[in-house]
Amino acid sequence: MQLDDYQAKANSTAIYPLLKEMDISQDINPYYPALGLAGEVGEFCNKLKKVMRDNNGKFTDEFRATAKGELGDILWYLSALATELGFTLEEIAEENISKLFRRKAMGKLKGSGDDR
């Protein structure tokens, strides 16, 4: 599946309110998917933490199945947030990979800061 196809299909399942429905004069609502994204990433990280605590860092088939579902939820919220901000997942992916390859060419994959 292509990222833009996923985004279109995922968007058809979104049922959260737009800000204009909350008496805020905007036709978008990036807050809802941003908060949902943070929550889903938190759920994933909590499950990952328990692998360290309860299973000595060893991944089971059960964890992998659960992780796959959580990563799908993360993708859904990321897609919704991109849609609300007027981006496609394809353009985000393309811009990100271009940035990474520029940094790689300059030998600056390691380090910190946006302007490396």
VOPAGU-2260 file (C-alpha; in pm, 1 decimal, decimal comma):
REM VOPAGU-2260
SITE   aa  ch    i         X         Y         Z
SITE  MET   A    0       0,0       0,0       0,0
SITE  GLN   A    1     124,4     347,1     -82,8
SITE  LEU   A    2     134,5     606,0     196,1
SITE  ASP   A    3    -111,8     840,2      24,1
SITE  ASP   A    4    -355,9     552,4     -29,7
SITE  TYR   A    5    -330,2     464,8     338,2
SITE  GLN   A    6    -385,0     828,2     435,3
SITE  ALA   A    7    -698,7     858,9     222,9
SITE  LYS   A    8    -845,2     537,4     361,2
SITE  ALA   A    9    -750,3     619,0     719,6
SITE  ASN   A   10    -896,8     968,3     684,6
SITE  SER   A   11   -1232,1     817,0     589,9
SITE  THR   A   12   -1248,6     662,2     939,8
SITE  ALA   A   13   -1181,4     985,3    1133,2
SITE  ILE   A   14   -1476,1    1090,9    1350,8
SITE  TYR   A   15   -1336,7    1357,0    1583,4
SITE  PRO   A   16   -1469,0    1715,5    1594,0
SITE  LEU   A   17   -1333,5    2001,5    1388,9
SITE  LEU   A   18   -1254,9    2315,0    1583,1
SITE  LYS   A   19   -1538,8    2504,9    1412,6
SITE  GLU   A   20   -1776,8    2251,0    1568,8
SITE  MET   A   21   -1634,5    2360,8    1904,6
SITE  ASP   A   22   -1704,8    2731,7    1831,9
SITE  ILE   A   23   -1343,2    2793,4    1730,3
SITE  SER   A   24   -1321,3    2945,0    1384,1
SITE  GLN   A   25   -1095,6    2689,1    1216,3
SITE  ASP   A   26   -1183,4    2411,9     976,7
SITE  ILE   A   27    -913,4    2186,3    1118,8
SITE  ASN   A   28    -831,6    2019,0    1446,9
SITE  PRO   A   29    -464,7    1922,4    1477,7
SITE  TYR   A   30    -495,9    1900,4    1856,2
SITE  TYR   A   31    -703,6    1584,2    1865,1
SITE  PRO   A   32    -474,1    1370,3    1647,7
SITE  ALA   A   33    -159,2    1519,5    1806,7
SITE  LEU   A   34    -280,9    1421,0    2151,9
SITE  GLY   A   35    -390,6    1081,6    2022,2
SITE  LEU   A   36     -46,9    1031,4    1867,2
SITE  ALA   A   37     124,1    1113,8    2195,3
SITE  GLY   A   38    -105,8     872,1    2377,5
SITE  GLU   A   39     -41,4     587,3    2135,0
SITE  VAL   A   40     335,6     641,4    2145,2
SITE  GLY   A   41     307,9     634,2    2524,6
SITE  GLU   A   42     114,5     305,6    2512,3
SITE  PHE   A   43     378,6     153,0    2284,4
SITE  CYS   A   44     663,8     270,6    2506,5
SITE  ASN   A   45     490,1     137,9    2817,6
SITE  LYS   A   46     456,9    -206,2    2659,4
SITE  LEU   A   47     821,2    -190,0    2551,1
SITE  LYS   A   48     922,6     -97,7    2906,2
SITE  LYS   A   49     748,3    -407,4    3034,2
SITE  VAL   A   50     952,9    -624,6    2797,4
SITE  MET   A   51    1263,0    -490,9    2972,0
SITE  ARG   A   52    1116,5    -535,5    3318,6
SITE  ASP   A   53     932,5    -864,0    3282,1
SITE  ASN   A   54    1112,1   -1046,9    3002,7
SITE  ASN   A   55    1475,7    -937,8    3030,3
SITE  GLY   A   56    1447,5    -740,0    2707,3
SITE  LYS   A   57    1354,7   -1045,3    2500,3
SITE  PHE   A   58    1080,4    -996,5    2243,5
SITE  THR   A   59     808,9   -1259,1    2221,8
SITE  ASP   A   60     572,6   -1327,6    1932,6
SITE  GLU   A   61     295,1   -1190,6    2154,5
SITE  PHE   A   62     481,3    -863,1    2203,2
SITE  ARG   A   63     553,3    -835,1    1831,2
SITE  ALA   A   64     183,0    -879,7    1751,4
SITE  THR   A   65      88,6    -618,8    2010,0
SITE  ALA   A   66     362,1    -383,2    1885,3
SITE  LYS   A   67     236,5    -415,2    1529,2
SITE  GLY   A   68    -111,7    -309,2    1638,3
SITE  GLU   A   69      21,0     -16,4    1841,3
SITE  LEU   A   70     240,5      97,3    1551,8
SITE  GLY   A   71     -68,6      86,7    1330,6
SITE  ASP   A   72    -250,0     313,9    1576,1
SITE  ILE   A   73      51,6     547,8    1576,7
SITE  LEU   A   74      44,0     554,3    1196,2
SITE  TRP   A   75    -327,9     635,8    1197,8
SITE  TYR   A   76    -282,5     935,7    1427,6
SITE  LEU   A   77      25,1    1053,2    1235,9
SITE  SER   A   78    -177,5    1032,6     915,7
SITE  ALA   A   79    -466,7    1227,0    1070,6
SITE  LEU   A   80    -232,1    1495,2    1201,7
SITE  ALA   A   81     -65,8    1529,1     860,9
SITE  THR   A   82    -409,0    1563,6     698,9
SITE  GLU   A   83    -517,1    1831,3     944,8
SITE  LEU   A   84    -201,3    2031,3     871,0
SITE  GLY   A   85    -240,2    1993,1     494,2
SITE  PHE   A   86      43,0    1746,4     429,9
SITE  THR   A   87      49,5    1405,9     269,5
SITE  LEU   A   88     242,7    1121,5     426,1
SITE  GLU   A   89     425,2    1082,4      93,4
SITE  GLU   A   90     555,4    1440,4      97,6
SITE  ILE   A   91     656,4    1410,6     462,8
SITE  ALA   A   92     841,2    1085,7     389,2
SITE  GLU   A   93    1011,8    1231,6      81,1
SITE  GLU   A   94    1124,9    1545,7     264,1
SITE  ASN   A   95    1249,5    1344,0     560,3
SITE  ILE   A   96    1450,8    1099,6     349,3
SITE  SER   A   97    1602,9    1389,3     154,4
SITE  LYS   A   98    1709,0    1552,8     481,3
SITE  LEU   A   99    1860,3    1229,1     608,1
SITE  PHE   A  100    2056,8    1170,2     288,5
SITE  ARG   A  101    2187,4    1531,5     293,6
SITE  ARG   A  102    2306,6    1475,0     650,0
SITE  LYS   A  103    2458,4    1141,4     552,3
SITE  ALA   A  104    2647,0    1303,0     262,0
SITE  MET   A  105    2783,7    1566,9     500,9
SITE  GLY   A  106    2873,7    1302,8     760,7
SITE  LYS   A  107    2630,3    1455,7    1008,9
SITE  LEU   A  108    2381,3    1178,7    1086,1
SITE  LYS   A  109    2506,9    1177,9    1443,4
SITE  GLY   A  110    2472,4    1477,2    1668,1
SITE  SER   A  111    2182,2    1700,3    1752,1
SITE  GLY   A  112    2007,5    2006,1    1619,5
SITE  ASP   A  113    1788,4    2065,4    1318,2
SITE  ASP   A  114    2052,2    2263,1    1123,4
SITE  ARG   A  115    2325,5    2002,2    1098,6
